[in-house]
Amino acid sequence: MTKIHKAFENGKAFIPFITCGDPDLETTKEIVKAAAENGADLIELGIPFSDPTAEGPVIQGANIRALKGGVNTDKIFDLVRELRKEITIPLVFMTYANVVFSYDADKFIKTCSEVGIDGLILPDIPFEEKEEFLPICHKYDVALISLIAPTSDKRVGMIAKEAEGFIYLVSSLGVTGVRSEINSDLSSIVKVIRENTDVPCAIGFGISTPQQAYDMAALSDGAIVGSAIIKIIEKYGKDAPKYVGAYVRSMKDAANS
C-alpha cells in the first residue's frame, strides 16, 4: 500500500503538475518545495518526453525546454532524492511508456521506489495493456494510477474496480490545456466510480481558475492543474517558485471552500 491515500485525508486534494527541468532542475526543486509549503497534497512530476501525445502546446513547450536543457531520467531521480530530504507529501511521476521501456521497466520502477516516488501515470498505456507494468509496480510498491475519460463509457466500472492510488479523471476530450469551460458530464462518471471503488478520484485537464478548482473538487476528491502552472513557470522562469506557491495556495483554498 502506497502513501498516496494521505493526499486525500485533509479535505479536497489539490494536485499540481510540474515538468522537471523547466526552466532547470534547481528551479524545479524550489517550485516543488513552494507548492508543498502552500498546500499541495500530492505533486505530479513530469518526466520530459520528445512526443508527449496527451499534452497540449503549453506542456509540450515545457518538455522541449527541459530536454534542450539536458534533462534526463537519471538527473530527475537525483532531483527526487534531494526533494525527499525535505518533502514528505506523495509524489508521482507522469510520463510515457517509452521513457520507462528505454530505461528498463524493472530498473525504472525499482528506482522510483528507492527514491520515494509513490505512483506512476502513463497516459499512453490503455487499461487493457497495463499488465505490462502492473506486476513490476506491485513488486516495488509503486501505484500504477489509472485514467478514466469521458470516452471510457462502459469501461469506467471495470477500470475503477482495479484502480489503485487514485483515479485520474480526465475532464475533457483532447489534450491538456487551459479551458474556459468544462462541459463533460463528470457527475455521472464519478457516480459509477463511487459504485465500484473506494479509491479517491481527482479531476484534471483544463482546470485553471479557483472557481473551476472548486467545481471539480465538489464533484470529486480533488483537482489537478498542469498547464496553468506551466504558464506561470514560462512567464517568470527562475523567479517562478513564489508565484507558483501563491497560485497553489489560492487553488487549494478554493478547492476546500
Solvent accessible surface area in square Angstrom, and as a share of the most:
residue,aa,sasa,rsa
1,M,194,0.87
2,T,18,0.10
3,K,56,0.24
4,I,0,0.00
5,H,78,0.35
6,K,105,0.45
7,A,3,0.03
8,F,33,0.14
9,E,112,0.50
10,N,112,0.57
11,G,49,0.47
12,K,63,0.27
13,A,0,0.00
14,F,0,0.00
15,I,0,0.00
16,P,0,0.00
17,F,11,0.04
18,I,0,0.00
19,T,1,0.01
20,C,0,0.00
21,G,1,0.01
22,D,2,0.01
23,P,48,0.30
24,D,38,0.20
25,L,39,0.19
26,E,111,0.50
27,T,8,0.05
28,T,0,0.00
29,K,36,0.15
30,E,62,0.28
31,I,0,0.00
32,V,0,0.00
33,K,35,0.15
34,A,13,0.10
35,A,0,0.00
36,A,23,0.18
37,E,128,0.57
38,N,41,0.21
39,G,17,0.17
40,A,4,0.03
41,D,17,0.09
42,L,0,0.00
43,I,0,0.00
44,E,1,0.00
45,L,0,0.00
46,G,3,0.03
47,I,8,0.04
48,P,9,0.06
49,F,35,0.15
50,S,94,0.61
51,D,85,0.44
52,P,11,0.07
53,T,88,0.51
54,A,19,0.15
55,E,6,0.03
56,G,2,0.02
57,P,109,0.68
58,V,28,0.16
59,I,4,0.02
60,Q,73,0.32
61,G,18,0.18
62,A,0,0.00
63,N,8,0.04
64,I,93,0.47
65,R,79,0.29
66,A,0,0.00
67,L,68,0.34
68,K,169,0.71
69,G,60,0.58
70,G,36,0.34
71,V,15,0.09
72,N,76,0.39
73,T,20,0.11
74,D,79,0.41
75,K,93,0.39
76,I,0,0.00
77,F,2,0.01
78,D,76,0.39
79,L,11,0.05
80,V,0,0.00
81,R,107,0.39
82,E,68,0.30
83,L,1,0.00
84,R,53,0.19
85,K,151,0.64
86,E,100,0.45
87,I,11,0.06
88,T,108,0.63
89,I,38,0.19
90,P,4,0.02
91,L,0,0.00
92,V,0,0.00
93,F,0,0.00
94,M,9,0.04
95,T,0,0.00
96,Y,7,0.03
97,A,9,0.07
98,N,82,0.42
99,V,14,0.08
100,V,0,0.00
101,F,99,0.41
102,S,90,0.58
103,Y,40,0.15
104,D,75,0.39
105,A,15,0.11
106,D,50,0.26
107,K,111,0.47
108,F,0,0.00
109,I,0,0.00
110,K,90,0.38
111,T,15,0.09
112,C,0,0.00
113,S,46,0.30
114,E,112,0.50
115,V,8,0.05
116,G,21,0.20
117,I,4,0.02
118,D,16,0.08
119,G,0,0.00
120,L,0,0.00
121,I,0,0.00
122,L,5,0.02
123,P,34,0.21
124,D,59,0.31
125,I,34,0.17
126,P,58,0.37
127,F,33,0.14
128,E,103,0.46
129,E,96,0.43
130,K,18,0.08
131,E,109,0.49
132,E,103,0.46
133,F,0,0.00
134,L,22,0.11
135,P,75,0.47
136,I,34,0.17
137,C,0,0.00
138,H,104,0.47
139,K,133,0.56
140,Y,39,0.15
141,D,76,0.39
142,V,3,0.02
143,A,4,0.03
144,L,15,0.07
145,I,6,0.03
146,S,16,0.10
147,L,44,0.22
148,I,0,0.00
149,A,26,0.20
150,P,41,0.26
151,T,96,0.56
152,S,6,0.04
153,D,107,0.55
154,K,185,0.78
155,R,80,0.29
156,V,7,0.04
157,G,13,0.12
158,M,85,0.38
159,I,3,0.02
160,A,0,0.00
161,K,138,0.58
162,E,94,0.42
163,A,12,0.09
164,E,41,0.18
165,G,18,0.18
166,F,0,0.00
167,I,0,0.00
168,Y,8,0.03
169,L,0,0.00
170,V,12,0.07
171,S,0,0.00
172,S,14,0.09
173,L,115,0.57
174,G,61,0.59
175,V,61,0.35
176,T,13,0.08
177,G,15,0.15
178,V,63,0.36
179,R,53,0.19
180,S,111,0.72
181,E,116,0.52
182,I,30,0.15
183,N,128,0.66
184,S,37,0.24
185,D,94,0.49
186,L,3,0.02
187,S,58,0.37
188,S,51,0.33
189,I,22,0.11
190,V,9,0.05
191,K,127,0.54
192,V,54,0.31
193,I,1,0.00
194,R,106,0.39
195,E,113,0.51
196,N,39,0.20
197,T,23,0.13
198,D,147,0.76
199,V,31,0.18
200,P,24,0.15
201,C,0,0.00
202,A,0,0.00
203,I,0,0.00
204,G,0,0.00
205,F,15,0.06
206,G,6,0.06
207,I,5,0.02
208,S,17,0.11
209,T,59,0.35
210,P,64,0.40
211,Q,111,0.49
212,Q,20,0.09
213,A,0,0.00
214,Y,92,0.35
215,D,55,0.29
216,M,15,0.07
217,A,0,0.00
218,A,66,0.51
219,L,63,0.31
220,S,0,0.00
221,D,32,0.17
222,G,0,0.00
223,A,0,0.00
224,I,3,0.02
225,V,1,0.01
226,G,13,0.13
227,S,7,0.04
228,A,11,0.09
229,I,0,0.00
230,I,0,0.00
231,K,98,0.41
232,I,31,0.15
233,I,2,0.01
234,E,97,0.44
235,K,152,0.64
236,Y,73,0.28
237,G,20,0.19
238,K,147,0.62
239,D,93,0.48
240,A,0,0.00
241,P,24,0.15
242,K,139,0.59
243,Y,81,0.31
244,V,0,0.00
245,G,1,0.01
246,A,65,0.51
247,Y,37,0.14
248,V,0,0.00
249,R,98,0.36
250,S,47,0.30
251,M,0,0.00
252,K,23,0.10
253,D,76,0.40
254,A,14,0.11
255,A,5,0.04
256,N,63,0.32
257,S,104,0.67
